[in-house]
Amino acid sequence: MIGGLFCYNHKGEVLISRVYRDDIGRNAVDAFRVNVIHARGQVRSPVTNIARTSYFHIKRSNLWLAAVTKQNVNATMVFEFLLKVVEVMQNYFGKISEENVKNNFVLIYELLDEIVDFGYPQNTDTGVLKTFITQQGVKSVTKEEQAAITSQVTGQIGWRREGIKYRRNELFLDVMEYVNLLMSPQGQVLSAHVAGKILMKSYLSGMPECKFGINDKIAMDSKGKPAEESKTKSAIAIDDCQFHQCVKLSKFESEHAISFIPPDGENELMRYRTTKDISLPFRVIPLVREVGRAKLEVKVVVKSNFKPSLLAQKIEIRIPTPLNTSGVQLICMKGKAKYKASENAIVWKIKRMGGMKESQISAEIELLTTDTKKKWTRPPISMNFEVPFAPSGFKVRYLKVFEPKLNYSDHDVIKWVRYIGRSGLYETRC
């Protein structure tokens, strides 16, 4: 909840002044100019408190945009709102500059009246705003258009306009997972979790309703199946998840199915996190042996732990080396390895690797003698990769599309679900 919104130029002159609540007076405009814009010392904090009034500001080009409030508000929400205001302005008249602000003076006030109501942000979606505010001002609309605008602003489908048509109806889901791991040298998992997201590409005509089910443990158990059968179905335990605004949460809670009217084009539908029963795609086995004070022998074995029919790609293993390394001799069974002195690491790259395979690299590291008695801390070996499956075991059980108005059925839609597993912070101590 904000009390007012002010826009200043680099001299401190007020270009835009919009007060939403009575507790913000004219002196608030001058206080920000004196204490922030014309301050003797550089103001580093984006939040300034002056006489029990909080000023949240961002700077774009040579303009200052400040939100003012006397309430104890959520700071991140205010900054998100300010960035959205800038985004809306850029979508309407391009670059944010003093000249553009002056040329679009009336339009900006119209936008601010639509975006904020009594200090509460309402609608910052440019697509919806452009349906009834044009660059020349508000144009007269028919009753049908007015009804469509009202349903978009107040209804549940503000993210999708009506009348979309495609020759071919297509729906693609990409299940992308990032595996994070910290493993001990002995192979004990110290911490592991998967951060996943579902990316959706929707090219569907009309206002379709899509629905898909996942192999979540709650969903599988709610079907009334025995525990043993649910295990064979490889149900997973999702620790937490968040959805795009188009997902009907009531149906997810009652039916444990994800039902939604998709936005057009590419969007992120869901994020989730799991910590149990993670299928780790690779195991890194390090062996480091110190030969006196002038030599290190390092051997690293990489084993793939997935089906032999699958192929991993873009594999990169980074083996750290001491700061006093003078030279490295490398022997690797597969791929290419190179010592990068600037990064203090041996970088081993493998283009492709099949499931249930292993490969190894051996390195002799020559060290310079130093006076420091401080031992090498042995940073962990990190790994990057991409595999064609979901390491958490996440599965889309079914995917259906309903469009009653345009007379096309679920069978007419081209659907595709793809699983991609990638490394997050995938480390093994050595």
C-alpha positions in Angstrom: 0.0 0.0 0.0 1.6 3.3 -1.1 0.5 6.8 -0.5 1.9 8.5 -3.6 4.1 8.1 -6.6 6.6 10.8 -7.8 8.9 11.1 -10.8 11.8 13.6 -10.8 14.4 14.6 -13.3 18.1 14.8 -12.5 17.6 18.4 -11.2 15.0 17.4 -8.7 12.1 18.9 -10.7 8.8 17.0 -10.4 7.6 15.6 -13.7 4.8 13.3 -12.4 3.1 13.6 -9.0 0.2 11.3 -8.1 -1.0 11.1 -4.5 -3.3 8.2 -3.6 -3.9 8.8 0.1 -4.6 11.8 2.3 -1.7 11.1 4.7 0.9 12.2 2.1 1.3 16.0 1.8 3.0 18.3 -0.6 6.1 18.5 1.7 6.8 14.8 0.9 7.8 15.8 -2.6 10.3 18.4 -1.3 11.7 16.1 1.4 12.9 13.5 -1.2 14.4 16.2 -3.4 16.4 17.7 -0.5 17.5 14.5 1.3 18.1 12.2 -1.6 18.6 13.9 -5.0 20.4 16.9 -3.7 22.1 15.1 -0.8 25.8 16.0 -0.2 26.8 12.4 0.3 25.9 9.6 -2.2 22.7 7.9 -1.1 23.4 4.1 -1.5 20.2 2.7 0.0 17.1 2.5 -2.2 14.9 2.9 0.9 15.1 6.3 2.8 13.1 7.2 6.0 12.4 10.9 6.5 10.1 12.2 9.2 8.3 8.8 9.6 7.8 8.6 5.9 9.4 5.8 3.8 10.7 6.6 0.3 11.4 3.6 -2.1 13.2 4.8 -5.2 14.7 3.4 -8.4 16.7 5.3 -11.0 16.3 4.9 -14.8 18.5 6.9 -17.1 18.4 10.4 -15.5 15.0 10.0 -13.9 14.1 9.1 -10.3 10.9 7.1 -9.6 9.8 7.2 -5.9 7.0 5.5 -4.1 6.0 7.1 -0.8 4.2 5.6 2.2 3.7 6.1 5.9 2.6 2.5 6.5 4.8 -0.5 7.3 4.7 -2.1 3.8 6.4 -5.0 2.2 9.5 -3.4 0.6 10.0 -6.1 -2.1 6.4 -5.7 -3.2 6.9 -1.9 -3.6 10.0 -2.4 -5.7 8.3 -5.1 -7.8 5.5 -2.5 -8.4 8.0 0.2 -9.4 9.7 -2.1 -11.9 6.3 -3.0 -13.3 5.4 0.6 -13.8 8.7 1.2 -15.7 8.0 -1.9 -17.8 4.5 -0.7 -18.7 5.8 2.7 -19.7 8.5 1.1 -21.8 5.9 -1.0 -23.6 3.8 2.1 -24.4 6.4 4.7 -25.4 9.8 2.9 -25.5 12.8 4.4 -23.6 12.3 6.1 -20.3 13.5 9.6 -20.6 12.5 13.1 -19.5 11.4 14.0 -23.0 9.2 10.9 -23.4 7.6 11.4 -20.0 6.7 15.0 -20.9 5.3 14.0 -24.3 3.2 11.2 -22.8 2.1 13.2 -19.7 -1.6 12.5 -20.0 -1.1 8.8 -20.9 1.0 8.3 -17.8 -1.6 9.7 -15.5 -4.3 7.4 -17.2 -2.0 4.4 -16.6 -1.3 5.3 -13.0 -5.1 5.6 -12.4 -5.7 2.1 -13.9 -2.6 0.5 -12.3 -3.2 1.7 -8.7 -6.4 2.2 -6.8 -6.3 4.0 -3.4 -2.6 3.0 -3.0 -3.1 -0.7 -3.9 -1.6 -2.1 -7.1 -4.3 -3.6 -9.3 -3.4 -4.6 -12.8 0.1 -4.2 -14.3 -0.3 -6.5 -17.3 0.5 -4.5 -20.4 -1.6 -6.8 -22.7 -4.7 -6.1 -20.6 -4.0 -2.4 -20.3 -3.5 -2.0 -24.0 -7.0 -3.3 -24.7 -8.6 -0.1 -23.3 -5.8 2.5 -23.1 -4.1 3.5 -26.3 -1.3 6.0 -26.8 -3.8 8.6 -27.9 -5.9 8.1 -24.9 -9.1 6.0 -24.1 -11.1 5.2 -27.2 -14.8 4.5 -27.3 -15.6 0.8 -27.3 -18.7 -1.2 -28.1 -20.7 -3.0 -25.5 -19.2 -6.3 -26.6 -15.7 -5.0 -26.3 -16.5 -3.4 -22.9 -17.8 -6.8 -21.7 -14.6 -8.5 -22.9 -12.5 -5.9 -21.2 -14.4 -6.3 -17.9 -14.0 -10.1 -18.0 -10.3 -9.8 -18.6 -9.8 -7.2 -15.8 -12.0 -8.9 -13.2 -12.1 -12.5 -14.3 -9.7 -15.4 -14.1 -8.4 -15.2 -17.7 -6.5 -11.9 -17.9 -3.5 -13.7 -19.2 -5.2 -14.9 -22.4 -7.2 -12.9 -25.0 -10.1 -14.4 -26.9 -10.1 -15.1 -30.7 -6.7 -16.8 -30.9 -6.5 -19.2 -33.9 -3.9 -21.7 -35.2 -4.0 -24.0 -38.1 -2.4 -26.7 -36.0 -3.1 -27.0 -32.4 0.0 -27.9 -30.4 0.9 -28.2 -26.7 4.5 -29.0 -25.5 5.6 -29.6 -21.9 9.3 -29.5 -20.9 10.0 -31.0 -17.5 13.4 -29.5 -16.5 15.2 -30.6 -13.4 18.4 -29.3 -11.8 20.1 -31.8 -9.5 22.1 -30.4 -6.5 24.5 -32.7 -4.7 27.2 -32.7 -2.2 29.0 -36.1 -1.7 31.8 -37.2 0.6 35.0 -38.8 -0.9 33.7 -42.2 0.4 30.5 -41.8 -1.6 28.1 -40.8 1.2 25.4 -38.3 0.1 25.7 -35.3 2.5 22.9 -33.3 0.8 20.8 -33.7 -2.3 17.8 -32.1 -3.7 16.1 -31.5 -7.1 14.7 -28.1 -8.2 12.3 -28.6 -11.1 10.1 -26.5 -13.3 7.6 -27.2 -16.1 7.9 -25.0 -19.2 4.8 -24.9 -21.4 4.6 -23.9 -25.1 0.9 -23.5 -26.0 -0.3 -22.9 -29.6 -4.0 -23.7 -29.1 -7.0 -22.0 -30.7 -9.8 -20.5 -28.7 -10.0 -20.8 -24.9 -9.1 -24.4 -24.2 -8.9 -26.0 -20.8 -5.8 -28.3 -20.3 -5.4 -30.9 -17.6 -2.5 -33.2 -16.7 -1.7 -35.6 -13.8 1.6 -36.2 -12.1 2.9 -39.1 -10.1 2.9 -37.2 -6.8 2.5 -39.5 -3.7 -0.5 -37.7 -2.5 -2.3 -38.0 -5.8 -1.4 -41.7 -6.2 -2.5 -42.6 -2.6 -5.7 -40.6 -3.0 -6.8 -43.0 -5.8 -7.2 -45.6 -3.2 -4.4 -47.8 -4.5 -2.4 -50.1 -2.2 0.9 -48.9 -1.0 2.8 -51.6 -2.8 1.2 -50.7 -6.1 1.9 -47.0 -5.7 5.6 -47.9 -5.2 5.7 -49.8 -8.5 4.2 -46.7 -10.1 7.3 -44.9 -8.7 5.3 -42.1 -7.0 7.5 -39.2 -5.8 7.2 -36.9 -2.7 7.1 -33.2 -3.7 8.2 -31.1 -0.8 6.9 -27.8 -2.1 5.6 -26.3 -5.3 4.3 -23.1 -6.8 2.1 -22.5 -9.9 1.4 -20.0 -12.6 -1.7 -17.9 -11.9 -3.6 -19.8 -14.6 -3.6 -23.0 -12.6 -6.9 -23.7 -10.8 -5.7 -24.5 -7.2 -9.1 -25.7 -6.1 -9.0 -28.6 -8.6 -5.4 -29.4 -7.6 -6.5 -29.7 -3.9 -9.6 -31.7 -4.7 -8.7 -33.9 -7.7 -4.8 -33.6 -7.5 -4.8 -32.8 -11.2 -3.3 -29.6 -12.7 -6.0 -27.9 -14.6 -5.6 -24.6 -16.4 -6.4 -22.3 -19.3 -3.0 -21.8 -20.8 -1.5 -18.4 -21.7 -0.6 -18.2 -25.4 3.1 -18.9 -26.3 5.8 -20.0 -23.9 5.4 -19.7 -20.1 6.6 -21.3 -16.9 3.7 -23.4 -15.5 5.0 -24.8 -12.3 8.1 -25.0 -10.0 8.7 -27.8 -7.4 11.3 -29.2 -5.1 12.1 -32.8 -4.0 14.6 -34.2 -1.6 13.8 -38.0 -1.4 14.6 -40.9 -3.7 16.7 -38.9 -6.1 18.3 -41.0 -8.9 21.8 -39.5 -9.1 22.9 -39.7 -12.8 26.6 -39.7 -12.0 29.0 -40.9 -9.3 32.4 -39.2 -9.1 35.1 -41.3 -7.3 38.2 -39.2 -6.5 41.6 -40.4 -5.4 44.2 -37.8 -4.4 47.7 -38.9 -3.3 50.5 -36.6 -2.1 53.9 -37.7 -3.3 56.2 -35.6 -1.1 55.8 -31.8 -1.1 56.4 -31.3 -4.9 54.0 -33.7 -6.5 50.3 -34.8 -6.4 48.8 -37.8 -8.1 45.1 -37.4 -8.9 42.8 -40.1 -10.3 39.1 -39.5 -10.9 36.6 -42.1 -12.0 33.1 -41.1 -13.4 30.3 -43.7 -13.4 26.9 -43.2 -15.0 24.0 -44.6 -13.1 21.1 -44.7 -15.6 19.7 -47.0 -18.3 22.2 -48.1 -21.0 19.8 -47.0 -23.7 20.1 -43.3 -22.6 22.8 -40.9 -23.5 24.1 -38.0 -21.3 25.5 -34.9 -23.1 27.6 -31.8 -22.3 29.5 -33.5 -19.5 32.2 -31.3 -17.9 34.2 -32.2 -14.8 36.3 -29.5 -13.0 39.1 -30.9 -10.8 40.7 -28.1 -8.7 44.5 -27.8 -8.4 46.6 -26.1 -5.8 47.6 -22.5 -6.2 51.3 -23.4 -6.5 50.9 -25.8 -9.5 53.7 -25.5 -11.9 52.8 -28.2 -14.5 50.2 -30.9 -15.1 50.4 -34.2 -17.1 47.1 -35.7 -18.1 45.9 -39.1 -19.4 42.1 -39.5 -20.0 40.3 -42.5 -21.5 37.5 -40.5 -23.1 36.9 -36.9 -24.1 39.4 -34.0 -23.8 41.1 -32.7 -20.8 43.0 -29.4 -20.3 44.7 -27.7 -17.4 43.6 -24.1 -17.0 46.1 -22.2 -14.9 43.9 -19.0 -14.7 41.1 -21.0 -13.1 43.4 -23.4 -11.0 41.5 -26.4 -12.4 41.7 -29.3 -14.8 38.7 -29.2 -17.1 37.6 -32.6 -18.5 35.0 -32.5 -21.2 33.1 -35.5 -22.6 30.6 -35.0 -25.5 28.4 -38.0 -24.8 28.3 -40.9 -22.4 26.0 -43.9 -22.3 24.3 -45.4 -19.2 26.1 -47.8 -16.9 29.5 -46.8 -18.3 32.6 -45.5 -16.6 35.6 -43.4 -17.6 38.6 -42.1 -15.8 41.3 -39.5 -15.8 44.8 -39.5 -14.3 46.8 -36.4 -13.6 50.3 -35.8 -12.2 50.5 -32.4 -10.7 53.9 -30.8 -10.1 54.1 -28.2 -7.4 56.4 -25.3 -6.6 58.0 -25.2 -3.2 56.6 -22.5 -1.0 57.3 -21.1 2.4 53.7 -21.2 3.6 52.9 -24.0 5.9 49.2 -23.7 5.2 47.8 -27.0 3.7 45.8 -27.1 0.5 42.1 -27.0 1.4 41.1 -29.4 -1.4 38.0 -27.7 -2.9 35.3 -30.1 -4.2 35.2 -31.5 -7.7 32.2 -30.0 -9.6 30.4 -31.5 -12.6 28.0 -30.3 -15.3 25.9 -32.5 -17.5 22.5 -33.0 -19.3 20.5 -36.2 -19.3 17.2 -37.1 -21.1 15.2 -38.0 -17.9 13.9 -36.5 -14.7 16.3 -37.5 -11.8 13.5 -37.1 -9.2 11.3 -39.6 -11.1 8.7 -37.0 -12.0 6.3 -38.2 -14.6 3.3 -36.7 -16.5 0.7 -39.4 -16.3 -1.7 -37.9 -18.8 -2.2 -34.7 -20.7 -5.7 -33.7 -22.0 -7.1 -30.7 -23.9 -10.8 -29.6 -23.9 -12.2 -26.9 -26.2 -16.0 -27.2 -26.4 -16.7 -24.1 -28.6 -14.3 -24.6 -31.5 -15.2 -28.3 -32.1 -11.7 -29.8 -31.9 -11.1 -32.8 -29.6 -8.1 -34.0 -27.5 -7.0 -36.3 -30.4 -6.6 -33.4 -32.8 -4.0 -31.7 -30.6 -0.3 -32.5 -31.2 1.1 -33.1 -27.6 4.7 -33.6 -26.5 6.3 -34.1 -23.1 10.1 -33.9 -22.8 12.2 -34.6 -19.7 15.6 -32.9 -19.3 17.8 -33.3 -16.2 20.7 -30.9 -15.7 23.3 -30.4 -13.0 22.8 -27.6 -10.5 25.6 -27.5 -7.9 26.9 -31.1 -8.3 29.9 -31.5 -6.1 32.1 -34.3 -4.7 34.6 -33.7 -2.0 38.1 -35.0 -2.6 
